C-alpha cells in the first residue's frame, strides 16, 4: 500500500464526516436514506456494503460517486 493510499480517508470515514458536517445522527441519516441505523453504523465501520446501500447514502448526503483507475 502506498503512502498516498494510507493517508486517504476510508469510505466509512468520508460518510461519517459528511453526516457530522450536516449535524445528523446515524439514525437521521438512516431515515433520510431509507436504511436502518445499524446499516449506517456498519458503513461507517467500513464493513461490507452493497452498491445499492452506497448509492442511497450518497444521495441522502448529496455526495457524488467517482470511479478511478489507480493502476
Secondary structure, DSSP 8 states (H G I E B T S, - for coil): --HHHHHS--HHHHHHHHHHHTT--HHHHHHHHT--HHHHHHHHTT----HHHHHHHHHHHT---------
